[in-house]
Amino acid sequence: MEDVGPAGSMVAPLLGNDPGAAEAALLTWAHALGTVHGATRGHQPLPCPLHIDLGALPTAIEAALPRPAVAALVSAQPGPFRSWLHHDPCPDNVLLSDGAARLIDFERSGSGFCLMDAAYLRMGFPTCWCAGTVPAAIVARVEAAYRRALAPALPEAADDSCFEAGMQAACALWFLRRLGWLLRLAMAEDAIWGIAPRRSRLLHDAETVAAGNTALAQPARAIASILRGWWPESSPLAPYPAFSAARMRASPSR
């Protein structure tokens, strides 16, 4: 245990008006994740399977989702990327103190596919009320910081193709988990969860996976098309306020 004093969470810079401060917070978050993933590499050898419970999906979604591809993806993870993972590294579970990030709230943590943590940024922080998107250039810099922290313990993190394949697999797994968890709720009501609607979150999940090249990319494109047809009024997941277009234009460094 550690007393970090009056530290604030990563929520404040993301919801603030300074894109530089928000990016700095994300960089410290990435360094903290990469450091702990590297430090725990190989310390917990027992398997920790990721359970995907898709339940009863709507007929159109079920028809678009090839179950053999789902089974292959679940059985293939985590490849080399096994360590301790937080499993909920959301903005409000990250305290910022003296230029460093401290992770809190560990009830979901365990051994497993550590890129499930790293994929949070691409997926808009999927388990958090404080969900939003980040410009692609900043995502690239944050992921590079994560890889630098992880690579000394896990050299595969420095391999572009290996890392990207792992990240796309992690995003696809999050997409599947969210179909089983959030789709039923989103179909019933497009409630605002925290700062983002349920349906915008699911559309972002599908479109993130659709942009990749895993076996689920084409099914994700089909599912995204189905969801847009059901919910034509839904807008894309919004950027965090710190990265709004107006604030990015006003930032002298961008």
PABA-724996 format. One record per residue (C-alpha): residue number from 1; residue in three letters; x, y, z. Coordinates in steps of 0.001 Angstrom, whole numbers, plus 500000, padded with zeros to 6 digits. Layout:
<rec><i>NUM</i><aa>Ala</aa><u>X</u><v>Y</v><w>Z</w></rec>
...
//
This chain:
<rec><i>1</i><aa>Met</aa><u>500000</u><v>500000</v><w>500000</w></rec>
<rec><i>2</i><aa>Glu</aa><u>501102</u><v>503553</v><w>499370</w></rec>
<rec><i>3</i><aa>Asp</aa><u>499854</u><v>506957</v><w>500467</w></rec>
<rec><i>4</i><aa>Val</aa><u>500052</u><v>509172</v><w>497396</w></rec>
<rec><i>5</i><aa>Gly</aa><u>498634</u><v>512215</v><w>499153</w></rec>
<rec><i>6</i><aa>Pro</aa><u>496036</u><v>514503</v><w>497587</w></rec>
<rec><i>7</i><aa>Ala</aa><u>496342</u><v>513033</v><w>494096</w></rec>
<rec><i>8</i><aa>Gly</aa><u>493653</u><v>513714</v><w>491517</w></rec>
<rec><i>9</i><aa>Ser</aa><u>492494</u><v>511157</v><w>488961</w></rec>
<rec><i>10</i><aa>Met</aa><u>493044</u><v>511145</v><w>485199</w></rec>
<rec><i>11</i><aa>Val</aa><u>489420</u><v>512207</v><w>484743</w></rec>
<rec><i>12</i><aa>Ala</aa><u>490193</u><v>515890</v><w>485371</w></rec>
<rec><i>13</i><aa>Pro</aa><u>492683</u><v>516426</v><w>482523</w></rec>
<rec><i>14</i><aa>Leu</aa><u>490577</u><v>514438</v><w>480041</w></rec>
<rec><i>15</i><aa>Leu</aa><u>487494</u><v>516504</v><w>480855</w></rec>
<rec><i>16</i><aa>Gly</aa><u>489489</u><v>519727</v><w>481069</w></rec>
<rec><i>17</i><aa>Asn</aa><u>490473</u><v>522274</v><w>478454</w></rec>
<rec><i>18</i><aa>Asp</aa><u>494208</u><v>521598</v><w>478003</w></rec>
<rec><i>19</i><aa>Pro</aa><u>495060</u><v>518950</v><w>475394</w></rec>
<rec><i>20</i><aa>Gly</aa><u>498713</u><v>519007</v><w>476425</w></rec>
<rec><i>21</i><aa>Ala</aa><u>497859</u><v>518161</v><w>480030</w></rec>
<rec><i>22</i><aa>Ala</aa><u>495487</u><v>515409</v><w>478895</w></rec>
<rec><i>23</i><aa>Glu</aa><u>498132</u><v>513864</v><w>476656</w></rec>
<rec><i>24</i><aa>Ala</aa><u>500709</u><v>514045</v><w>479454</w></rec>
<rec><i>25</i><aa>Ala</aa><u>498310</u><v>512213</v><w>481756</w></rec>
<rec><i>26</i><aa>Leu</aa><u>497747</u><v>509488</v><w>479165</w></rec>
<rec><i>27</i><aa>Leu</aa><u>501494</u><v>509096</v><w>478679</w></rec>
<rec><i>28</i><aa>Thr</aa><u>502014</u><v>508545</v><w>482400</w></rec>
<rec><i>29</i><aa>Trp</aa><u>499123</u><v>506050</v><w>482363</w></rec>
<rec><i>30</i><aa>Ala</aa><u>500761</u><v>504138</v><w>479510</w></rec>
<rec><i>31</i><aa>His</aa><u>504139</u><v>504109</v><w>481245</w></rec>
<rec><i>32</i><aa>Ala</aa><u>502560</u><v>502786</v><w>484457</w></rec>
<rec><i>33</i><aa>Leu</aa><u>500737</u><v>500004</v><w>482593</w></rec>
<rec><i>34</i><aa>Gly</aa><u>503790</u><v>498986</v><w>480589</w></rec>
<rec><i>35</i><aa>Thr</aa><u>505974</u><v>498987</v><w>483690</w></rec>
<rec><i>36</i><aa>Val</aa><u>503661</u><v>496802</v><w>485764</w></rec>
<rec><i>37</i><aa>His</aa><u>502975</u><v>494442</v><w>482866</w></rec>
<rec><i>38</i><aa>Gly</aa><u>506704</u><v>494035</v><w>482329</w></rec>
<rec><i>39</i><aa>Ala</aa><u>507483</u><v>493628</v><w>486026</w></rec>
<rec><i>40</i><aa>Thr</aa><u>504923</u><v>490820</v><w>486385</w></rec>
<rec><i>41</i><aa>Arg</aa><u>505848</u><v>489001</v><w>483183</w></rec>
<rec><i>42</i><aa>Gly</aa><u>505943</u><v>485282</v><w>483969</w></rec>
<rec><i>43</i><aa>His</aa><u>505171</u><v>485681</v><w>487672</w></rec>
<rec><i>44</i><aa>Gln</aa><u>501722</u><v>484091</v><w>487398</w></rec>
<rec><i>45</i><aa>Pro</aa><u>501987</u><v>481057</v><w>485107</w></rec>
<rec><i>46</i><aa>Leu</aa><u>498538</u><v>479604</v><w>485800</w></rec>
<rec><i>47</i><aa>Pro</aa><u>496111</u><v>480101</v><w>482889</w></rec>
<rec><i>48</i><aa>Cys</aa><u>493449</u><v>482756</v><w>483306</w></rec>
<rec><i>49</i><aa>Pro</aa><u>491017</u><v>482244</v><w>480392</w></rec>
<rec><i>50</i><aa>Leu</aa><u>488978</u><v>485144</v><w>479130</w></rec>
<rec><i>51</i><aa>His</aa><u>485313</u><v>484226</v><w>479220</w></rec>
<rec><i>52</i><aa>Ile</aa><u>483152</u><v>485519</v><w>476378</w></rec>
<rec><i>53</i><aa>Asp</aa><u>479447</u><v>485153</v><w>477150</w></rec>
<rec><i>54</i><aa>Leu</aa><u>477500</u><v>486209</v><w>474078</w></rec>
<rec><i>55</i><aa>Gly</aa><u>474202</u><v>484867</v><w>475352</w></rec>
<rec><i>56</i><aa>Ala</aa><u>471174</u><v>485146</v><w>473062</w></rec>
<rec><i>57</i><aa>Leu</aa><u>472045</u><v>487665</v><w>470353</w></rec>
<rec><i>58</i><aa>Pro</aa><u>469498</u><v>489196</v><w>467966</w></rec>
<rec><i>59</i><aa>Thr</aa><u>469101</u><v>487093</v><w>464823</w></rec>
<rec><i>60</i><aa>Ala</aa><u>470796</u><v>489614</v><w>462519</w></rec>
<rec><i>61</i><aa>Ile</aa><u>473825</u><v>489943</v><w>464801</w></rec>
<rec><i>62</i><aa>Glu</aa><u>474079</u><v>486170</v><w>465284</w></rec>
<rec><i>63</i><aa>Ala</aa><u>474008</u><v>485641</v><w>461522</w></rec>
<rec><i>64</i><aa>Ala</aa><u>476833</u><v>488157</v><w>461008</w></rec>
<rec><i>65</i><aa>Leu</aa><u>479104</u><v>486703</v><w>463692</w></rec>
<rec><i>66</i><aa>Pro</aa><u>481020</u><v>483570</v><w>462648</w></rec>
<rec><i>67</i><aa>Arg</aa><u>481267</u><v>481400</v><w>465744</w></rec>
<rec><i>68</i><aa>Pro</aa><u>484382</u><v>479494</v><w>464533</w></rec>
<rec><i>69</i><aa>Ala</aa><u>486249</u><v>482806</v><w>464209</w></rec>
<rec><i>70</i><aa>Val</aa><u>485114</u><v>483801</v><w>467689</w></rec>
<rec><i>71</i><aa>Ala</aa><u>486285</u><v>480491</v><w>469147</w></rec>
<rec><i>72</i><aa>Ala</aa><u>489635</u><v>480747</v><w>467365</w></rec>
<rec><i>73</i><aa>Leu</aa><u>490231</u><v>484275</v><w>468626</w></rec>
<rec><i>74</i><aa>Val</aa><u>489402</u><v>483391</v><w>472226</w></rec>
<rec><i>75</i><aa>Ser</aa><u>491605</u><v>480277</v><w>472198</w></rec>
<rec><i>76</i><aa>Ala</aa><u>494529</u><v>482107</v><w>470531</w></rec>
<rec><i>77</i><aa>Gln</aa><u>494899</u><v>484845</v><w>473134</w></rec>
<rec><i>78</i><aa>Pro</aa><u>497123</u><v>485932</v><w>474775</w></rec>
<rec><i>79</i><aa>Gly</aa><u>500098</u><v>484777</v><w>472679</w></rec>
<rec><i>80</i><aa>Pro</aa><u>503275</u><v>486151</v><w>474270</w></rec>
<rec><i>81</i><aa>Phe</aa><u>501466</u><v>488990</v><w>476044</w></rec>
<rec><i>82</i><aa>Arg</aa><u>500735</u><v>487294</v><w>479362</w></rec>
<rec><i>83</i><aa>Ser</aa><u>501291</u><v>489047</v><w>482677</w></rec>
<rec><i>84</i><aa>Trp</aa><u>499303</u><v>490568</v><w>485492</w></rec>
<rec><i>85</i><aa>Leu</aa><u>496623</u><v>492884</v><w>484185</w></rec>
<rec><i>86</i><aa>His</aa><u>494494</u><v>495446</v><w>485927</w></rec>
<rec><i>87</i><aa>His</aa><u>491421</u><v>494761</v><w>483771</w></rec>
<rec><i>88</i><aa>Asp</aa><u>489803</u><v>498121</v><w>484612</w></rec>
<rec><i>89</i><aa>Pro</aa><u>492451</u><v>500851</v><w>484092</w></rec>
<rec><i>90</i><aa>Cys</aa><u>489849</u><v>503593</v><w>483655</w></rec>
<rec><i>91</i><aa>Pro</aa><u>490534</u><v>507304</v><w>484120</w></rec>
<rec><i>92</i><aa>Asp</aa><u>489025</u><v>507305</v><w>487609</w></rec>
<rec><i>93</i><aa>Asn</aa><u>491209</u><v>504327</v><w>488593</w></rec>
<rec><i>94</i><aa>Val</aa><u>494382</u><v>506241</v><w>487776</w></rec>
<rec><i>95</i><aa>Leu</aa><u>495751</u><v>508729</v><w>490298</w></rec>
<rec><i>96</i><aa>Leu</aa><u>498236</u><v>511341</v><w>489113</w></rec>
<rec><i>97</i><aa>Ser</aa><u>500888</u><v>512384</v><w>491612</w></rec>
<rec><i>98</i><aa>Asp</aa><u>504298</u><v>514023</v><w>491121</w></rec>
<rec><i>99</i><aa>Gly</aa><u>504274</u><v>513347</v><w>487386</w></rec>
<rec><i>100</i><aa>Ala</aa><u>503522</u><v>509645</v><w>487772</w></rec>
<rec><i>101</i><aa>Ala</aa><u>500400</u><v>507489</v><w>487556</w></rec>
<rec><i>102</i><aa>Arg</aa><u>499280</u><v>505174</v><w>490352</w></rec>
<rec><i>103</i><aa>Leu</aa><u>496731</u><v>502468</v><w>489585</w></rec>
<rec><i>104</i><aa>Ile</aa><u>493984</u><v>501759</v><w>492104</w></rec>
<rec><i>105</i><aa>Asp</aa><u>490891</u><v>499510</v><w>492327</w></rec>
<rec><i>106</i><aa>Phe</aa><u>492219</u><v>496010</v><w>491678</w></rec>
<rec><i>107</i><aa>Glu</aa><u>489187</u><v>493760</v><w>492210</w></rec>
<rec><i>108</i><aa>Arg</aa><u>489195</u><v>492601</v><w>488562</w></rec>
<rec><i>109</i><aa>Ser</aa><u>492952</u><v>492084</v><w>488291</w></rec>
<rec><i>110</i><aa>Gly</aa><u>494730</u><v>488802</v><w>487630</w></rec>
<rec><i>111</i><aa>Ser</aa><u>496968</u><v>486950</v><w>485220</w></rec>
<rec><i>112</i><aa>Gly</aa><u>496037</u><v>487106</v><w>481570</w></rec>
<rec><i>113</i><aa>Phe</aa><u>496263</u><v>488924</v><w>478242</w></rec>
<rec><i>114</i><aa>Cys</aa><u>497881</u><v>492212</v><w>479240</w></rec>
<rec><i>115</i><aa>Leu</aa><u>497006</u><v>493986</v><w>475980</w></rec>
<rec><i>116</i><aa>Met</aa><u>493405</u><v>493968</v><w>477162</w></rec>
<rec><i>117</i><aa>Asp</aa><u>494576</u><v>496839</v><w>479398</w></rec>
<rec><i>118</i><aa>Ala</aa><u>496577</u><v>498567</v><w>476658</w></rec>
<rec><i>119</i><aa>Ala</aa><u>493590</u><v>498417</v><w>474272</w></rec>
<rec><i>120</i><aa>Tyr</aa><u>491504</u><v>500608</v><w>476577</w></rec>
<rec><i>121</i><aa>Leu</aa><u>492569</u><v>503746</v><w>474741</w></rec>
<rec><i>122</i><aa>Arg</aa><u>491562</u><v>502511</v><w>471272</w></rec>
<rec><i>123</i><aa>Met</aa><u>488287</u><v>501209</v><w>472679</w></rec>
<rec><i>124</i><aa>Gly</aa><u>487349</u><v>504478</v><w>474372</w></rec>
<rec><i>125</i><aa>Phe</aa><u>487863</u><v>503123</v><w>477928</w></rec>
<rec><i>126</i><aa>Pro</aa><u>485114</u><v>500508</v><w>477616</w></rec>
<rec><i>127</i><aa>Thr</aa><u>484304</u><v>499826</v><w>481273</w></rec>
<rec><i>128</i><aa>Cys</aa><u>484227</u><v>503456</v><w>482397</w></rec>
<rec><i>129</i><aa>Trp</aa><u>481542</u><v>506098</v><w>482756</w></rec>
<rec><i>130</i><aa>Cys</aa><u>484199</u><v>508528</v><w>481485</w></rec>
<rec><i>131</i><aa>Ala</aa><u>484377</u><v>507247</v><w>477897</w></rec>
<rec><i>132</i><aa>Gly</aa><u>485653</u><v>509135</v><w>474875</w></rec>
<rec><i>133</i><aa>Thr</aa><u>487987</u><v>509115</v><w>471920</w></rec>
<rec><i>134</i><aa>Val</aa><u>491497</u><v>510479</v><w>471506</w></rec>
<rec><i>135</i><aa>Pro</aa><u>493087</u><v>511751</v><w>468249</w></rec>
<rec><i>136</i><aa>Ala</aa><u>494955</u><v>509047</v><w>466346</w></rec>
<rec><i>137</i><aa>Ala</aa><u>498313</u><v>510825</v><w>466546</w></rec>
<rec><i>138</i><aa>Ile</aa><u>498058</u><v>510970</v><w>470339</w></rec>
<rec><i>139</i><aa>Val</aa><u>496970</u><v>507322</v><w>470527</w></rec>
<rec><i>140</i><aa>Ala</aa><u>500117</u><v>506421</v><w>468574</w></rec>
<rec><i>141</i><aa>Arg</aa><u>502362</u><v>508357</v><w>470955</w></rec>
<rec><i>142</i><aa>Val</aa><u>500689</u><v>506880</v><w>474034</w></rec>
<rec><i>143</i><aa>Glu</aa><u>500976</u><v>503332</v><w>472703</w></rec>
<rec><i>144</i><aa>Ala</aa><u>504629</u><v>503961</v><w>471867</w></rec>
<rec><i>145</i><aa>Ala</aa><u>505208</u><v>504964</v><w>475502</w></rec>
<rec><i>146</i><aa>Tyr</aa><u>503533</u><v>501766</v><w>476651</w></rec>
<rec><i>147</i><aa>Arg</aa><u>505709</u><v>499674</v><w>474346</w></rec>
<rec><i>148</i><aa>Arg</aa><u>508914</u><v>501359</v><w>475541</w></rec>
<rec><i>149</i><aa>Ala</aa><u>508032</u><v>500509</v><w>479138</w></rec>
<rec><i>150</i><aa>Leu</aa><u>507058</u><v>496917</v><w>478330</w></rec>
<rec><i>151</i><aa>Ala</aa><u>509723</u><v>495923</v><w>475782</w></rec>
<rec><i>152</i><aa>Pro</aa><u>512666</u><v>495383</v><w>478205</w></rec>
<rec><i>153</i><aa>Ala</aa><u>510714</u><v>492513</v><w>479797</w></rec>
<rec><i>154</i><aa>Leu</aa><u>508693</u><v>491450</v><w>476767</w></rec>
<rec><i>155</i><aa>Pro</aa><u>510677</u><v>492041</v><w>473543</w></rec>
<rec><i>156</i><aa>Glu</aa><u>507664</u><v>491213</v><w>471356</w></rec>
<rec><i>157</i><aa>Ala</aa><u>506274</u><v>494619</v><w>472336</w></rec>
<rec><i>158</i><aa>Ala</aa><u>508998</u><v>496229</v><w>470199</w></rec>
<rec><i>159</i><aa>Asp</aa><u>507974</u><v>494201</v><w>467131</w></rec>
<rec><i>160</i><aa>Asp</aa><u>505489</u><v>496326</v><w>465179</w></rec>
<rec><i>161</i><aa>Ser</aa><u>503613</u><v>493454</v><w>463545</w></rec>
<rec><i>162</i><aa>Cys</aa><u>503459</u><v>491340</v><w>466717</w></rec>
<rec><i>163</i><aa>Phe</aa><u>502260</u><v>494228</v><w>468840</w></rec>
<rec><i>164</i><aa>Glu</aa><u>499672</u><v>495401</v><w>466317</w></rec>
<rec><i>165</i><aa>Ala</aa><u>498296</u><v>491889</v><w>465875</w></rec>
<rec><i>166</i><aa>Gly</aa><u>497998</u><v>491568</v><w>469641</w></rec>
<rec><i>167</i><aa>Met</aa><u>496286</u><v>494933</v><w>469994</w></rec>
<rec><i>168</i><aa>Gln</aa><u>493773</u><v>494155</v><w>467263</w></rec>
<rec><i>169</i><aa>Ala</aa><u>493012</u><v>490825</v><w>468938</w></rec>
<rec><i>170</i><aa>Ala</aa><u>492485</u><v>492611</v><w>472266</w></rec>
<rec><i>171</i><aa>Cys</aa><u>490119</u><v>495118</v><w>470633</w></rec>
<rec><i>172</i><aa>Ala</aa><u>488168</u><v>492278</v><w>469012</w></rec>
<rec><i>173</i><aa>Leu</aa><u>487856</u><v>490511</v><w>472370</w></rec>
<rec><i>174</i><aa>Trp</aa><u>486548</u><v>493692</v><w>473988</w></rec>
<rec><i>175</i><aa>Phe</aa><u>484043</u><v>494008</v><w>471137</w></rec>
<rec><i>176</i><aa>Leu</aa><u>482778</u><v>490476</v><w>471771</w></rec>
<rec><i>177</i><aa>Arg</aa><u>482511</u><v>491053</v><w>475509</w></rec>
<rec><i>178</i><aa>Arg</aa><u>480544</u><v>494224</v><w>474901</w></rec>
<rec><i>179</i><aa>Leu</aa><u>478144</u><v>492513</v><w>472522</w></rec>
<rec><i>180</i><aa>Gly</aa><u>477331</u><v>490057</v><w>475278</w></rec>
<rec><i>181</i><aa>Trp</aa><u>477130</u><v>492722</v><w>477962</w></rec>
<rec><i>182</i><aa>Leu</aa><u>475925</u><v>496008</v><w>476496</w></rec>
<rec><i>183</i><aa>Leu</aa><u>473935</u><v>495188</v><w>473357</w></rec>
<rec><i>184</i><aa>Arg</aa><u>470804</u><v>494050</v><w>475182</w></rec>
<rec><i>185</i><aa>Leu</aa><u>470820</u><v>497218</v><w>477298</w></rec>
<rec><i>186</i><aa>Ala</aa><u>471459</u><v>499453</v><w>474279</w></rec>
<rec><i>187</i><aa>Met</aa><u>468595</u><v>497891</v><w>472343</w></rec>
<rec><i>188</i><aa>Ala</aa><u>466221</u><v>498510</v><w>475229</w></rec>
<rec><i>189</i><aa>Glu</aa><u>467231</u><v>502136</v><w>475758</w></rec>
<rec><i>190</i><aa>Asp</aa><u>469946</u><v>504507</v><w>474585</w></rec>
<rec><i>191</i><aa>Ala</aa><u>470646</u><v>505695</v><w>478101</w></rec>
<rec><i>192</i><aa>Ile</aa><u>473575</u><v>507966</v><w>478863</w></rec>
<rec><i>193</i><aa>Trp</aa><u>476143</u><v>506010</v><w>480836</w></rec>
<rec><i>194</i><aa>Gly</aa><u>478392</u><v>508605</v><w>482420</w></rec>
<rec><i>195</i><aa>Ile</aa><u>479248</u><v>510985</v><w>479598</w></rec>
<rec><i>196</i><aa>Ala</aa><u>478452</u><v>508764</v><w>476589</w></rec>
<rec><i>197</i><aa>Pro</aa><u>475372</u><v>506956</v><w>475227</w></rec>
<rec><i>198</i><aa>Arg</aa><u>475325</u><v>503167</v><w>475151</w></rec>
<rec><i>199</i><aa>Arg</aa><u>474706</u><v>502999</v><w>471416</w></rec>
<rec><i>200</i><aa>Ser</aa><u>477554</u><v>505353</v><w>470540</w></rec>
<rec><i>201</i><aa>Arg</aa><u>479863</u><v>503176</v><w>472624</w></rec>
<rec><i>202</i><aa>Leu</aa><u>478861</u><v>499998</v><w>470777</w></rec>
<rec><i>203</i><aa>Leu</aa><u>479169</u><v>501659</v><w>467375</w></rec>
<rec><i>204</i><aa>His</aa><u>482683</u><v>502776</v><w>468318</w></rec>
<rec><i>205</i><aa>Asp</aa><u>483555</u><v>499212</v><w>469379</w></rec>
<rec><i>206</i><aa>Ala</aa><u>482345</u><v>497742</v><w>466101</w></rec>
<rec><i>207</i><aa>Glu</aa><u>483993</u><v>500387</v><w>463938</w></rec>
<rec><i>208</i><aa>Thr</aa><u>487327</u><v>500068</v><w>465767</w></rec>
<rec><i>209</i><aa>Val</aa><u>487427</u><v>496335</v><w>465070</w></rec>
<rec><i>210</i><aa>Ala</aa><u>486136</u><v>496824</v><w>461527</w></rec>
<rec><i>211</i><aa>Ala</aa><u>489141</u><v>499047</v><w>460773</w></rec>
<rec><i>212</i><aa>Gly</aa><u>491567</u><v>496210</v><w>461584</w></rec>
<rec><i>213</i><aa>Asn</aa><u>492434</u><v>492992</v><w>459793</w></rec>
<rec><i>214</i><aa>Thr</aa><u>491508</u><v>490234</v><w>462234</w></rec>
<rec><i>215</i><aa>Ala</aa><u>489077</u><v>487483</v><w>461272</w></rec>
<rec><i>216</i><aa>Leu</aa><u>486384</u><v>489577</v><w>462956</w></rec>
<rec><i>217</i><aa>Ala</aa><u>486986</u><v>492731</v><w>460899</w></rec>
<rec><i>218</i><aa>Gln</aa><u>484446</u><v>491895</v><w>458195</w></rec>
<rec><i>219</i><aa>Pro</aa><u>481830</u><v>490650</v><w>460701</w></rec>
<rec><i>220</i><aa>Ala</aa><u>482372</u><v>493848</v><w>462698</w></rec>
<rec><i>221</i><aa>Arg</aa><u>481746</u><v>495915</v><w>459558</w></rec>
<rec><i>222</i><aa>Ala</aa><u>478528</u><v>494016</v><w>458980</w></rec>
<rec><i>223</i><aa>Ile</aa><u>477455</u><v>494456</v><w>462600</w></rec>
<rec><i>224</i><aa>Ala</aa><u>478307</u><v>498173</v><w>462507</w></rec>
<rec><i>225</i><aa>Ser</aa><u>476095</u><v>498498</v><w>459420</w></rec>
<rec><i>226</i><aa>Ile</aa><u>473256</u><v>496687</v><w>461213</w></rec>
<rec><i>227</i><aa>Leu</aa><u>473590</u><v>498903</v><w>464286</w></rec>
<rec><i>228</i><aa>Arg</aa><u>473635</u><v>502095</v><w>462192</w></rec>
<rec><i>229</i><aa>Gly</aa><u>470474</u><v>500870</v><w>460451</w></rec>
<rec><i>230</i><aa>Trp</aa><u>468786</u><v>500293</v><w>463805</w></rec>
<rec><i>231</i><aa>Trp</aa><u>470043</u><v>503527</v><w>465349</w></rec>
<rec><i>232</i><aa>Pro</aa><u>470383</u><v>506130</v><w>462552</w></rec>
<rec><i>233</i><aa>Glu</aa><u>470178</u><v>508974</v><w>465056</w></rec>
<rec><i>234</i><aa>Ser</aa><u>473219</u><v>507779</v><w>467057</w></rec>
<rec><i>235</i><aa>Ser</aa><u>476325</u><v>509926</v><w>466783</w></rec>
<rec><i>236</i><aa>Pro</aa><u>479910</u><v>508672</v><w>466927</w></rec>
<rec><i>237</i><aa>Leu</aa><u>481532</u><v>508387</v><w>470332</w></rec>
<rec><i>238</i><aa>Ala</aa><u>482656</u><v>511928</v><w>471134</w></rec>
<rec><i>239</i><aa>Pro</aa><u>486260</u><v>512947</v><w>471809</w></rec>
<rec><i>240</i><aa>Tyr</aa><u>487183</u><v>513755</v><w>475363</w></rec>
<rec><i>241</i><aa>Pro</aa><u>486551</u><v>517455</v><w>475978</w></rec>
<rec><i>242</i><aa>Ala</aa><u>490288</u><v>518163</v><w>476203</w></rec>
<rec><i>243</i><aa>Phe</aa><u>490640</u><v>516910</v><w>472614</w></rec>
<rec><i>244</i><aa>Ser</aa><u>487669</u><v>518723</v><w>471093</w></rec>
<rec><i>245</i><aa>Ala</aa><u>488355</u><v>520258</v><w>467688</w></rec>
<rec><i>246</i><aa>Ala</aa><u>488309</u><v>523809</v><w>469053</w></rec>
<rec><i>247</i><aa>Arg</aa><u>490771</u><v>523038</v><w>471851</w></rec>
<rec><i>248</i><aa>Met</aa><u>493096</u><v>521151</v><w>469514</w></rec>
<rec><i>249</i><aa>Arg</aa><u>493141</u><v>524116</v><w>467123</w></rec>
<rec><i>250</i><aa>Ala</aa><u>493884</u><v>526483</v><w>470006</w></rec>
<rec><i>251</i><aa>Ser</aa><u>496784</u><v>524375</v><w>471322</w></rec>
<rec><i>252</i><aa>Pro</aa><u>500094</u><v>525894</v><w>470137</w></rec>
<rec><i>253</i><aa>Ser</aa><u>501799</u><v>522474</v><w>469989</w></rec>
<rec><i>254</i><aa>Arg</aa><u>499279</u><v>520928</v><w>467563</w></rec>
//
